[in-house]
Amino acid sequence: MDTRNTPDFVNWLRNSSPYIRAHRGRTFVVLLPGQALLEDSLASLAQDLTLLTHLGVRLVLVHDIHAQLQQRLDTLGHQLPQSNGMPVTDDTSLGLIREICGAARLEIEAVFSSGMATSAGAGPGLRLVSGNMITARPVGMRDGVDHQHSGELRRVDADTIRAQLDLGAMVVLSPVGYSATGELFYLDAGEVATGVAMALRADKLLLLTEGNTPVDTQGQGLEVLTPTEAEQTAASPSCPDELRQRLTDAVHACRGGVRRAHLINRHHDGALLQELYSRDGIGTLVTHDEYDAVRTATVDDIGGILRLITPLESEGVLVPRSREQLELLVDDFVVMERDGMVVACASLHEFSEAEAGEIACVAVHPDYRSNNRGEVLLQMLELRARRRGLRQLFALTTRTTHWFREQGYEPARLEDLPVQRQALYNYQRRSRVLIKPLER
Ligand SMILES: CC(C)(COP(=O)(O)OP(=O)(O)OC[C@H]1O[C@@H](n2cnc3c(N)ncnc32)[C@H](O)[C@@H]1OP(=O)(O)O)[C@@H](O)C(=O)NCCC(=O)NCCS
């Protein structure tokens, strides 16, 4: 079939199909910065969120009000002092918070109503539901400072939220909670989003940001972080405050059972869609590593790697590798461990002159497949390749072509490989060649 004249959008839609399938029926919690409610771009964001729900995603939206509160406090010449890294919310500030939250919810309802008219057309649109689903407790007295109306998240009414999601509604929550005594407390919106994501065992926490993204020491954007790496990045003195808060939220969420937390620049039009429905997301992904730590292999892992790959070598799925070969190449390998057992491995072998890298020996233990481990390993190696300045990755496989294609690899010719690799090609095995260019 000649696909040269196929419109871009057709290809885009086709390529997004695995993601649409993967996200259908999943629960995502989205944190929206307060500044977003003050800008026209809210309309396109609402349209994208509405589209997510049409694609079967169950959404909880937590909005922040920090920007609005600061604006109002500045106008009044009033301060919201901080103590122990938390605000001290007095009566005046609480009065403003009530007004701002009320206005914010109305604003959100309005923009989603207009979103229905323009994007969904006729028919029932997206229903928004808010309510007293967050129980709070006072921060209280800390180091002799009474934090007054500042609160902490105590409990999330996950059953009610789930019931609303089951009915097809989007749940909208403000950064406030109610105590058992009927008092209102001001909460940190990141804490609310994280707590709700954990209580719902959400599949993703989507943290929209004002554009701060984590970078490595060379200034390169970091696309995938383990919670430990995210924690280290947040601890750096050069980390901007907003980024520190969002990374900390992501770490809490991942350690609390949320599979993935994404930091996404809300100023990039369509960022949510690109992050969720394309191979090359544009945000930073923090994924839990507590149970399956991904790390560079050491000689101590060779026994575990051999146990994992030997059955696949016997089946002819993987090319046989001796213990000696593995010892020589062990630095090329990353492994995932669970309970001290190597459950997955993959390697990146560099062809520096050609600025290319070969992905090989990707293996996930049969009991642990279909949980994205293979995908996460590839992402780790891709990150490693980008950091080393490689321009393309390639893989040779006899049976896993489709899986690699789903990971963004395209069929290629033998001549497209580095010359040194072409010389090693096994004509009896007749592996297919797949290439993924790495854009800079
Ligand atoms: C390929 C492999 C690494 C994927 O690991 P994984 O952790 O299960 O991968 P993911 O969870 O990211 O992806 C799983 C999806 O890929 C699909 N998949 C697995 N192997 C596939 C193959 N050979 N062709 C097409 N799709 C495949 C699964 O069916 C699953 O799809 P689903 O979610 O619709 O059920 C794993 O199946 C494996 O170890 N296979 C044997 C070794 C191998 O073939 N290695 C590649 C040669 S280098």
The ligand as a MOL file (V3000), in Angstrom:
LIG
                    3D

  0  0  0     0  0            999 V3000
M  V30 BEGIN CTAB
M  V30 COUNTS 48 50 0 0 0
M  V30 BEGIN ATOM
M  V30 1 C 8.7560 -8.6860 24.2190 0
M  V30 2 C 8.7850 -8.5980 25.7240 0
M  V30 3 C 10.1560 -8.0840 26.1420 0
M  V30 4 C 7.7000 -7.6050 26.1830 0
M  V30 5 O 7.7690 -7.4530 27.5880 0
M  V30 6 P 6.5160 -6.9140 28.4440 0
M  V30 7 O 7.0000 -6.4480 29.7490 0
M  V30 8 O 5.4450 -7.9440 28.4200 0
M  V30 9 O 6.1320 -5.6810 27.5450 0
M  V30 10 P 5.0130 -4.6000 27.7200 0
M  V30 11 O 4.2070 -4.8720 28.9500 0
M  V30 12 O 5.6640 -3.2920 27.5880 0
M  V30 13 O 4.1240 -4.8970 26.4300 0
M  V30 14 C 3.3080 -6.0160 26.4120 0
M  V30 15 C 2.4530 -6.0440 25.1480 0
M  V30 16 O 3.2860 -6.4170 24.0520 0
M  V30 17 C 2.6840 -7.5470 23.4150 0
M  V30 18 N 3.7370 -8.4120 22.9110 0
M  V30 19 C 4.5760 -9.1800 23.6090 0
M  V30 20 N 5.3720 -9.8690 22.7490 0
M  V30 21 C 4.9860 -9.5320 21.5130 0
M  V30 22 C 5.4060 -9.9030 20.2070 0
M  V30 23 N 6.3650 -10.8130 20.0020 0
M  V30 24 N 4.8060 -9.3050 19.1620 0
M  V30 25 C 3.8200 -8.4060 19.3280 0
M  V30 26 N 3.3580 -8.0120 20.5420 0
M  V30 27 C 3.9500 -8.5740 21.6140 0
M  V30 28 C 1.8980 -8.2420 24.5150 0
M  V30 29 O 0.8790 -9.0370 23.9710 0
M  V30 30 C 1.3670 -7.0670 25.2830 0
M  V30 31 O 0.2190 -6.5370 24.6600 0
M  V30 32 P -1.1530 -6.3770 25.4960 0
M  V30 33 O -0.8560 -5.3020 26.5060 0
M  V30 34 O -2.1270 -5.9760 24.4600 0
M  V30 35 O -1.3930 -7.6960 26.1270 0
M  V30 36 C 8.4620 -9.9580 26.4190 0
M  V30 37 O 7.2900 -10.4700 25.8630 0
M  V30 38 C 9.5660 -10.9970 26.2460 0
M  V30 39 O 10.4430 -11.1190 27.0910 0
M  V30 40 N 9.5070 -11.7490 25.1510 0
M  V30 41 C 10.5080 -12.7700 24.8770 0
M  V30 42 C 11.8500 -12.1750 24.4920 0
M  V30 43 C 11.8210 -11.3570 23.2340 0
M  V30 44 O 11.1120 -11.6460 22.2940 0
M  V30 45 N 12.6590 -10.2970 23.1950 0
M  V30 46 C 12.7750 -9.3850 22.1140 0
M  V30 47 C 13.9110 -9.7390 21.2500 0
M  V30 48 S 15.2570 -8.6440 21.5420 0
M  V30 END ATOM
M  V30 BEGIN BOND
M  V30 1 1 1 2
M  V30 2 1 2 3
M  V30 3 1 2 4
M  V30 4 1 2 36
M  V30 5 1 4 5
M  V30 6 1 5 6
M  V30 7 2 6 7
M  V30 8 1 6 8
M  V30 9 1 6 9
M  V30 10 1 9 10
M  V30 11 2 10 11
M  V30 12 1 10 12
M  V30 13 1 10 13
M  V30 14 1 13 14
M  V30 15 1 14 15
M  V30 16 1 15 16
M  V30 17 1 15 30
M  V30 18 1 16 17
M  V30 19 1 17 18
M  V30 20 1 17 28
M  V30 21 1 18 19
M  V30 22 1 18 27
M  V30 23 2 19 20
M  V30 24 1 20 21
M  V30 25 1 21 22
M  V30 26 2 21 27
M  V30 27 1 22 23
M  V30 28 2 22 24
M  V30 29 1 24 25
M  V30 30 2 25 26
M  V30 31 1 26 27
M  V30 32 1 28 29
M  V30 33 1 28 30
M  V30 34 1 30 31
M  V30 35 1 31 32
M  V30 36 2 32 33
M  V30 37 1 32 34
M  V30 38 1 32 35
M  V30 39 1 36 37
M  V30 40 1 36 38
M  V30 41 2 38 39
M  V30 42 1 38 40
M  V30 43 1 40 41
M  V30 44 1 41 42
M  V30 45 1 42 43
M  V30 46 2 43 44
M  V30 47 1 43 45
M  V30 48 1 45 46
M  V30 49 1 46 47
M  V30 50 1 47 48
M  V30 END BOND
M  V30 END CTAB
M  END
